[in-house]
Amino acid sequence: MGWIVLAGIVVALLAYVIGMGLYQKRFLTTLNEEEFKAGYRKAQLIDVREPEEFKKGHILG
């Protein structure tokens, strides 16, 4: 009985991971450097790096 519950949890977890992967492809876009530079002033950017990473380099402003 316990293995059935465990199998159900594993199947549910796999379904969630696959579903989220497919869902994110609809609204996430990967940009190359040229595309980013062409349009970054038109969007709000939020830098979520740690302070030490930020000190190594960041976009001015």
Backbone as ProteinMPNN parsed JSONL, in Angstrom:
{"seq_chain_A": "MGWIVLAGIVVALLAYVIGMGLYQKRFLTTLNEEEFKAGYRKAQLIDVREPEEFKKGHILG", "coords_chain_A": {"N_chain_A": [[0.828, -1.199, 0.0], [1.955, 1.252, 0.778], [3.851, 1.693, -1.23], [2.262, 2.285, -3.371], [1.227, 4.781, -2.776], [3.628, 6.205, -2.715], [4.412, 5.884, -5.402], [2.329, 7.287, -6.608], [2.852, 9.883, -5.688], [5.331, 10.35, -6.916], [4.584, 10.234, -9.631], [2.801, 12.412, -9.723], [4.573, 14.505, -9.111], [6.332, 14.393, -11.31], [4.503, 14.983, -13.365], [3.848, 17.602, -12.668], [6.365, 18.925, -12.954], [6.884, 18.541, -15.707], [4.604, 19.785, -16.775], [4.93, 22.46, -15.872], [7.285, 23.103, -17.213], [6.421, 23.081, -19.881], [4.47, 25.088, -19.746], [5.947, 27.399, -19.064], [7.405, 27.864, -21.366], [5.707, 29.282, -22.942], [5.715, 31.94, -22.129], [8.304, 32.733, -21.485], [11.276, 34.037, -22.818], [14.355, 33.622, -24.384], [17.022, 35.79, -24.796], [19.551, 37.001, -26.981], [22.66, 38.817, -26.648], [22.61, 41.11, -28.316], [19.85, 41.441, -28.891], [18.931, 41.924, -26.313], [20.261, 44.35, -25.639], [19.102, 46.018, -27.539], [16.481, 46.342, -26.65], [16.341, 46.794, -23.872], [15.83, 49.195, -22.543], [13.158, 49.585, -22.739], [11.869, 47.983, -20.969], [11.205, 46.89, -17.589], [13.794, 46.102, -15.53], [14.889, 43.799, -13.13], [17.345, 43.237, -10.894], [18.451, 40.468, -9.36], [20.658, 39.473, -8.189], [23.201, 38.504, -5.788], [24.839, 40.823, -3.523], [27.681, 40.691, -3.802], [27.982, 39.565, -6.35], [26.807, 41.578, -7.837], [28.619, 43.648, -7.503], [30.664, 42.835, -9.142], [29.944, 43.577, -11.67], [27.511, 45.42, -13.494], [24.553, 46.743, -15.111], [24.557, 50.129, -15.853], [22.656, 52.554, -14.116]], "CA_chain_A": [[0.0, 0.0, 0.0], [2.833, 2.412, 0.863], [4.512, 1.923, -2.516], [1.277, 2.888, -4.276], [1.216, 6.203, -2.416], [4.901, 6.751, -3.178], [4.337, 5.944, -6.864], [1.417, 8.389, -6.932], [3.559, 11.135, -5.438], [6.342, 10.491, -7.969], [3.88, 10.559, -10.878], [2.302, 13.782, -9.596], [5.716, 15.401, -9.193], [6.769, 14.414, -12.708], [3.488, 15.712, -14.145], [4.009, 19.024, -12.337], [7.602, 19.427, -13.559], [6.681, 18.583, -17.162], [3.6, 20.82, -17.039], [5.519, 23.795, -15.688], [8.234, 23.311, -18.307], [5.664, 23.433, -21.086], [3.78, 26.349, -19.506], [6.911, 28.491, -19.075], [7.842, 28.129, -22.732], [4.78, 30.216, -23.571], [5.952, 33.34, -21.775], [9.72, 33.026, -21.297], [12.032, 34.164, -24.055], [15.785, 33.792, -24.207], [17.547, 36.814, -25.681], [21.001, 37.105, -27.092], [23.117, 40.113, -26.152], [22.16, 42.187, -29.207], [18.415, 41.639, -28.663], [18.791, 42.531, -24.994], [20.69, 45.752, -25.708], [18.172, 46.77, -28.38], [15.196, 46.618, -26.028], [16.301, 46.804, -22.413], [15.311, 50.47, -22.016], [11.7, 49.548, -22.841], [11.352, 47.044, -19.979], [11.688, 47.045, -16.223], [14.718, 45.033, -15.185], [15.105, 43.617, -11.701], [18.572, 42.487, -10.686], [18.251, 39.694, -8.141], [21.923, 38.867, -7.787], [23.746, 38.829, -4.471], [25.665, 42.038, -3.588], [29.03, 40.414, -4.316], [27.868, 39.387, -7.798], [26.49, 42.89, -8.377], [29.867, 44.444, -7.507], [31.523, 42.372, -10.24], [29.517, 44.222, -12.901], [26.075, 45.605, -13.644], [24.103, 47.755, -16.055], [24.469, 51.436, -15.206], [21.309, 53.115, -13.988]], "C_chain_A": [[0.872, 1.262, 0.0], [3.51, 2.721, -0.456], [3.556, 2.538, -3.524], [1.209, 4.396, -4.024], [2.493, 6.868, -2.918], [4.914, 6.888, -4.694], [3.427, 7.09, -7.313], [2.074, 9.744, -6.757], [4.596, 11.386, -6.526], [5.687, 10.88, -9.288], [3.365, 12.0, -10.839], [3.432, 14.796, -9.724], [6.23, 15.508, -10.626], [5.788, 15.186, -13.583], [3.614, 17.212, -13.904], [5.23, 19.619, -13.036], [7.45, 19.546, -15.075], [5.682, 19.677, -17.529], [4.154, 22.219, -16.911], [6.532, 24.093, -16.79], [7.537, 23.717, -19.588], [4.983, 24.79, -20.939], [4.745, 27.53, -19.606], [7.379, 28.818, -20.471], [6.926, 29.123, -23.436], [5.101, 31.67, -23.263], [7.41, 33.686, -21.499], [10.428, 33.054, -22.639], [13.505, 34.358, -23.714], [16.293, 34.782, -25.244], [19.051, 36.681, -25.803], [21.393, 38.525, -26.696], [22.618, 41.272, -27.011], [20.675, 42.479, -29.004], [18.166, 42.32, -27.318], [19.126, 44.014, -25.038], [19.727, 46.601, -26.523], [16.897, 47.142, -27.635], [15.18, 46.77, -24.527], [15.797, 48.111, -21.824], [13.787, 50.507, -22.029], [11.07, 48.666, -21.764], [11.886, 47.385, -18.596], [12.552, 45.842, -15.901], [14.898, 44.986, -13.678], [16.316, 42.715, -11.534], [18.467, 41.772, -9.348], [19.533, 39.004, -7.68], [22.304, 39.276, -6.374], [24.648, 40.057, -4.601], [27.066, 41.801, -4.154], [29.015, 40.215, -5.829], [27.623, 40.739, -8.472], [27.753, 43.751, -8.487], [30.797, 44.063, -8.644], [31.141, 42.991, -11.579], [28.01, 44.295, -12.998], [25.795, 46.679, -14.698], [23.987, 49.088, -15.317], [23.032, 51.935, -15.202], [20.342, 52.104, -13.487]], "O_chain_A": [[0.563, 2.228, -0.697], [3.727, 3.89, -0.778], [3.99, 3.241, -4.437], [1.141, 5.185, -4.966], [2.449, 7.962, -3.48], [5.377, 7.9, -5.219], [3.727, 7.781, -8.287], [1.882, 10.647, -7.571], [4.729, 12.511, -7.008], [6.183, 11.763, -9.989], [3.486, 12.726, -11.826], [3.27, 15.83, -10.371], [6.529, 16.605, -11.097], [6.202, 15.959, -14.447], [3.498, 18.003, -14.839], [5.144, 20.689, -13.64], [7.85, 20.554, -15.658], [5.895, 20.414, -18.491], [3.878, 23.077, -17.749], [6.622, 25.232, -17.25], [8.01, 24.601, -20.303], [4.923, 25.56, -21.898], [4.392, 28.561, -20.177], [7.725, 29.969, -20.738], [7.326, 29.741, -24.422], [4.786, 32.55, -24.065], [7.718, 34.86, -21.294], [10.203, 32.194, -23.49], [13.85, 35.167, -22.853], [16.026, 34.63, -26.436], [19.737, 36.299, -24.854], [20.519, 39.352, -26.435], [22.24, 42.314, -26.476], [20.279, 43.644, -28.951], [17.298, 43.185, -27.201], [18.367, 44.842, -24.535], [19.551, 47.784, -26.231], [16.283, 48.161, -27.952], [14.102, 46.869, -23.941], [15.367, 48.118, -20.67], [13.186, 51.374, -21.393], [9.844, 48.611, -21.662], [12.892, 48.081, -18.457], [12.101, 44.7, -15.988], [15.041, 46.023, -13.029], [16.312, 41.567, -11.979], [18.4, 42.423, -8.305], [19.494, 38.069, -6.88], [21.798, 40.261, -5.836], [25.174, 40.313, -5.684], [27.576, 42.63, -4.908], [29.938, 40.65, -6.519], [28.163, 41.012, -9.543], [27.924, 44.492, -9.456], [31.625, 44.869, -9.068], [31.924, 42.94, -12.527], [27.309, 43.352, -12.63], [26.689, 47.416, -15.112], [23.371, 49.149, -14.253], [22.293, 51.754, -16.17], [19.161, 52.409, -13.321]]}, "name": "protein", "num_of_chains": 1, "seq": "MGWIVLAGIVVALLAYVIGMGLYQKRFLTTLNEEEFKAGYRKAQLIDVREPEEFKKGHILG"}
